[in-house]
Amino acid sequence: MRPLHPSLLCAFAMTFPLAHGGEGPFLQVGEHARSARGFVPGGWNLDTVVRGDLDGNGKPDLAMVFWDHSPNAEDPRDEEVKQKFPEPPGSSDKVRILAVALADSKGYRLIAENDTIIPEWSYWNQADPLDGIAIKDGKLSLDLENMMTFGSWEMRLTNFEFGWSEGALRLSGFRATNFNRRTGGGSLQTFDAKRGLMAICKTDDETISSRDMDDLCNPPATQDTTHFPPGAKIRLQDILTDGLSYDPAPEISP
């Protein structure tokens, strides 16, 4: 487990146990705030905020991404490359925190946070792993991608969907697409908590493109399915790996 960043240690009270899967968040951003900026830890910036109703009470809730903007290590890229590609954080301590808060009578109440699910942006030839975040139809959607601008043909697209259930924000859906941009073909893993079904489909069809992956589970692709008791159980704060490496299979194993 990654040690806490020094800029966070002075900002955190010990109201919650500092461990994933405990009764409270792993990193305490703050229990209540009047706005998204009120949750930002000292030394960090509010990178992204989206709004929408997660718990069905008709009030807009918050999903926030905080980014450590401490000084970067020296950037080794030449000026031409810098102009073509955005500058990534570039060092291993550039952690982003995903935090979610529900609207209440005091403003907003923190319900979950995670400092591992958004991968670190560490390579100068790497696209930003955070591809998008949204709240729509009562669900929090998080899109991640692993794609190099050059140096690798492999790419991976991952989508997490979380819904409010049994007093927590829980994983309701998951999709992971692996694709080779040179040869075509790839694999698709899907997870549906409501149906109690996980499927893994693979194909070597060179005509398959990343846009065709929604049809990947149709023949002639091979398909393995796993059934499990329906119901969302995995909480946002229970995901301990970066989202591009995550596999829900061990979490649903008997």
KOLTORSE-64596 format. One record per residue: residue in one letter; x negated, y, z of N, C-alpha, C in turn. Coordinates in steps of 0.001 Angstrom, whole numbers, plus 500000, padded with zeros to 6 digits. Atoms other than C-alpha are relative to their C-alpha. Example, Ala and Ser with C-alpha at 12.3 -4.5 7.8 and 13.67 -1.06 7.14 Angstrom:
% KOLTORSE-64596
A499110498810500000487700495500507800499100501200500000;S500820498810499940486330498940507140500770501090500730;
% end
This chain:
% KOLTORSE-64596
M499148498798500000500000500000500000499116501247500000;R500779498787500097498662503459499090500096500805501293;P499933499162498792497707505596502135500714501303499708;L499300498736500177499687508744502707499035501091499554;H500802498887500494498398511797500877499775500988501140;P500289499092498877496650514228503287500926501195500074;S499144498812499964498882517119502226501369499706500573;L498698500357499454501893515168503443499946499765501504;L500067500429498605500598514088506842500425501099500955;C499680498915499083500928517492508420501453500420499883;A498633499552500226504415517964507006501035499030500526;F499031501035499667505996514745508209500172499854501511;A499691500388498618507694514296511541500189498492500025;M499931501450499905508041510767512876501412499527500298;T498610500398499786511825510564512818500279498629499418;F499770501250500693511718507645510385498728499169500036;P501194500841500058509379504630510387499327500149498643;L500725499793501241506633505096507785499725498664499334;A500135501269500717507270501861505915501166499841499060;H498913500293500932509248500853502855500917498948500614;G499047500995499560512388498915503593500431500158501442;G499579499769498634512798500362507077501348500681500038;E498693499370499864515814502200508413500047501375499361;G500043498687500623514662505497506907499040500010498843;P500871499903501164512629506760503951498541499724500343;F501428500265499825508953505855503458499269501289500340;L500597498697499735507915509506503327501110500959500397;Q498927499113499598509990511990505269499836501358499348;V499994498715500665510678514931502986500747501023500840;G499173499122499184513232516408505376501392499418500045;E498706500677499863516560515184506714501120500792499358;H498971499137500574518703518154505645499352501231499366;A500437498739500605518301521191503403501195500645499322;R498908499278500661520509523871501868499889499933498483;S500204500062501440518990523419498407498887499010499709;A501051500938500390516609521218496448498633500481500477;R501309499480499607513670523510497226499748499837501495;G500175500189498573514291523037500922499433498645500368;F500549501331499736513196519395500624498529499877499610;V501354500129500551509827520131498982498967499993501134;P501037500030498963506917519047501242498946501087499761;G501053499010500133504126521522501926498905499538499055;G501040500343500948501577521597499136500492499313498747;W499415500672501154503974520050496623500928500974499280;N499071499197500786506175521499493865501210499183499605;L498800500640500536509690520735492704499838499915498487;D500252500205501428509081519236489272501302499890499211;T498734500252500702512623518150488321501119499899501018;V498800500223499191516112518335489800501193499830499074;V498760500216500745519365516945488400501134499866501004;R498841499978499114522864517133489839501130499162499435;G498843500781500394525939514919489778500544499265501206;D499327500654498870528382513081492040499609498522500052;L500419501392499836526917509811493338500916499200500918;D499216500742499007529197508925496253501500500152499821;G498568499961500320532565509767494677500811500993500777;N499221499016499243533516512731496877500257501281499215;G499747498840500854533624515184493976498983501121500130;K501015498973499805530584517181495166498713499601499281;P501239500338500704527361517407493126498861499685500968;D501138500425499207524511515499494736498701500311499235;L501287499632500580520777515916494025499109498780499819;A501146500896500189518048513751492519498824500896499645;M501127499074500118514638515426492765498699499238499792;V501354500524500162511084514759491659499031501065500497;F501032499111499476508237516341493647498644499550499459;W501292500286500614504746516554492178498904500725500768;D501168499413499349501438517117493948499212500785498951;H500694499150500951499881520067492127498678500521500567;S501318499605499530496544520143493922499034500031498813;P500903499831501153493534521017491712499584498677499373;N500376501201500744492695518479489016498488499780500027;A501397500283500294489433516724488506499674500595498632;E500403499420501273487413518031485574500577499214498829;D499389500634501159489185517293482288498924499768498934;P501098500280500925486741515498479947500363500180498529;R499572499949501396488769516079476753499485501249499311;D500409498825500747487651518397473983501206500892499740;E498933499011500127489684521482473142501055499595498980;E499031500412501014491313519987470025500995499004500563;V499114500987499395492694517039471968500907500655501037;K499199499315498994493883519313474787501183500727499359;Q498933499274500680495925521332472277501079499059499492;K499039500947500580497585518218470849500833499290501059;F499327500813498985498500516476474093500115500775501311;P499863499337498690499880517759477416498941499484500961;E501033500377499041497450517691480281500597499176501129;P499513500821498890498113514783482669499305500388501292;P500657499689498739497265515012486362498531499597500014;G501382500356500215494098513035485688499253499392501168;S500689500668498907493257511641489135501002499198500810;S499147501021499397494602508865491315500902500529501105;D499159499494498917496096511117493995501189500808499486;K498891499231500540498652512670491633501295499192500097;V498805500789499717501713511077493180501241500845499760;R498698499350500099505289511970492274500996499252500882;I499001500574499097508089511408494768501376500190499384;L498591499925500379511646510609493707500831500015501275;A499177499870498800514118511769496361501447500283499595;V498580499840500294517924511698496444500713500495501260;A499259499429498867520247513737498669501468500149499629;L498562499861500190524025513717499058500488501317500593;A499402498763499497526080516883499503500799499709501265;D499199500110498786527526517339502994500281501402500529;S499587498705499455528777520120505264498824500920500302;K501183499196499704525202521295506000499213500364498742;G500711499783501252524147521408502360499759498673499316;Y500339501294500576522417518173501417499284499142501035;R500591500956499064521388515055503346499171498984499211;L500884500946500666518409512953502260500451498566500274;I499580501387499824519407509323501661498947499007499534;A501010500937500493516418507809499834498854500774499362;E501148499464500710512950508534498558499022498875499707;N500922501038500427510242506571496807498786500664499351;D501209499384500536506620507482496053499222499059499083;T500698500960500855505739504438493920500700499766498672;I499247500418501177508492503988491336499609500788498747;I500493499226501146507245506831489085498497499788499920;P501437500302500071503817505683487874499148501264499937;E500933498885500096500796507940488153499625500238498538;W500372499607501359499890509824484985498496500238500010;S501426499983499706496184509048484942499089500067498787;Y500871500087501167494921508795481353500312501112499010;W499808498855500879494376511643478936500674499625498693;N499336500431501230495672509539475992501329499306500288;Q498767500640499560498810508467477878501148501006499994;A498802499171499902502300509887477421500470500025501450;D499472499899498642503978511082480614500895498791500287;P499170501173499691505408507902482245501449500349500343;L498635499605499669508469509853483430500680500520498729;D499354499667501267510717509903480363501339500706500188;G498734499315499776513914511208481971500682499530501266;I499217500322498810516213511286484979501339500712499872;A498672499415500151519967511904485101500956499366501006;I498881500548499241523110511457487179501227500097499102;K498854500033500908526081510386485075500917498854500387;D498988501016499674529305508503485809499701499311501325;G500243500542498672528319508056489440498736499182500146;K501229500785499962524943506459488627498780500902499826;L501289499361500211521360507650488932499220499166499002;S500745500693501041519409506751485801498575500548499952;L501412499629500058515598506763485679499360499277498823;D500659500570501175513721506232482386498491500204500108;L501452499975499979510023505368482315499453499411498701;E500618500584501188507658504619479446498500499876500190;N501448500165500061504153503302478956499615499991498532;M500409499903501397502777504489475620498734500835499907;M501249499286500234499277505492474601500068500702498649;T500025499288501271498799508125471912499051499326499023;F500831500904500787495983505886470674499253499103500973;G500718500927499137494011502928472006500775498742500320;S499187501193499747496911500471472339501270500075499173;W498748500081500761499828499313470187501175499609500889;E498939500470499112501776497966473157500727501171500647;M499235499006499265504579500021474658501057499297500845;R498985500549499102507039499416477469500948501122500401;L498956499065499594510311501213478163500810499353501117;T499281500545498845512019500749481521501093500973500431;N498895499196499499515405501981482702500525499391501293;F499380500389498731516652501819486299501339500714500121;E498709499385499702520269502446487236500360499681501444;F499660500157498587521218503026490870501394500548500259;G498678499546499610524691503344492388500156499976501513;W499753499921498563526008504223495844500847498803500413;S499299501209499577527055500996497612499587499635501414;E500237500434498628527370499940501248499030500937500726;G500769499015499260525849503163502550498584500221499534;A501358499813500514522759503179500341500040500092498477;L500154499943501453521580503858496807499309498711499573;R500476501348500311521127500392495288499898499775498497;L500239500316501403519869498956492010501200499254499429;S498855500641500643522865498178489802499665499468498622;G500390500456501323521131497771486446498537500274499729;F501423499878500318517650497359484987499761499456498601;R500381500443501340516211497091481472498512500268499801;A501420499827500302512589496537480462499745499461498599;T500282500372501385511623496513476782498504500059499763;N501399500044500411508176495433475625499965499885498482;F499994499952501458507276496149472014498598500272499483;N501272499745500657504235495987469755500242500842498769;R499722499067501092504226498976467426499305499617498698;R500705500403501219501846497314464967500617498763499371;T499535501279500541503191493770464628501515499849500037;G498574500224499791506826494257465632500221498886501008;G499695501036499020508606491830467923499778500494501414;G500157499602498614508749491960471676500934499228500900;S499136500661499027510858491105474699500889501026500684;L499043499163499277513804492490476625500447499266501251;Q499516500547498740514631491865480288501128500889500501;T498863499238499492518035492923481615500458499408501335;F499534500375498662519477492846485132501309500722500245;D498669499441499750523161493377485959500471499502501358;A499655500411498648523915493348489677501478499644500129;K498560500242499891527707493488489223500372498622499457;R499718501301500602527747490412486973499176498878500623;G500872501025499439525012488609488897499244499264498920;L500629500622501153523047487997485700498709500723499630;M501241499474500544519456488475484576499632499189498773;A500355500670501242518341487659481031498646500488499513;I501281499667500618514930487546479368500026499445498584;C499922500394501403514871487465475574498700500368499315;K501259499762500701511850487205473282500174499698498513;T499993500256501437511268487344469549498646500357499402;D501202499691500775508344487274467130500358500597498648;D499527499456501268510432488771464347499303501329499710;E500760498797500316508174491346462679500879501136499497;T499112498939500485511199493232461342500677500734501149;I499387499363498837512359494056464872499221501267500351;S500620498764499538511643497661465851500510500309501402;S499583499658498638511968499301469242501455500443500036;R498614499567500045515330500720468126500980498833499909;D499134501171500149516655497200467527500059499150501249;M500122500850498834515957495938471010501345499693500660;D498690500293499434519621496187472040500588498724499423;D499508501218500638520275493303469617499072498821500213;L501036501004499878517291491306470796500516498686500576;C499518501223499372519330488815472812500920499187499089;N499253500788500970521178487668469708499057499016499318;P500862500938500727519869484573467832499339500720498834;P500716501201499555517226483727466731499098500215501208;A500846499754498831515659485263469839500222498921501056;T499854500923498882514954482869472704500523500762501203;Q499394499320498862516849483649475889500010499086501215;D499924500682498708516461482598479517500898500831500903;T499098499273499117519204483525481958499905499458501420;T499991500344498588519300483543485742501252500581500623;H498797499537499312522506483755487771499703500133501491;F500203499762498576522591485135491303501294500569500575;P498771499459499416525301486225493778500203501451499593;P499769498613500435526890489403492356499940500973501169;G500042498952498988526435492646494203498642500667500054;A501247499237499946523841495407494410499419499918501409;K500649500158498698521399494691497238498698500792500121;I501337499413499963518042496256496298500115501519500095;R499941498554499820517715499808497654498853500688499253;L501043499235500673515721502524495908498703499954500785;Q501213499961499183513266502711498832499380498625500210;D500559501344499866512748498927498714499078499632498843;I500846500291501164510953499068495341498588500495500297;L501331499680499489507266498945496286498941500139498914;T500967499895501084505568498844492874500362501171499096;D499619498988500974505410501359490064501052499405499069;G498839500469500731508502501151487903499696499287498705;L500360500682501238506673500007484763499493498593500242;S500441501352499644505372496929486602501088499211500723;Y498982500614499150508591496168488462500721498851499303;D499204501147500453510382492832488084500972499660501120;P499046500280498924513615492300490030500145498520500336;A499810501428499787513370488492489766499644499523501408;P500301500468498646511553487930493092500998500483501049;E499056499446499024514119490108494867501304499210500053;I498728500714500032517041487913493786499818498501500131;S500248501416499860515354484548494195500570499516501324;P499431500533498760517054482292496789498955499894501099;
% end
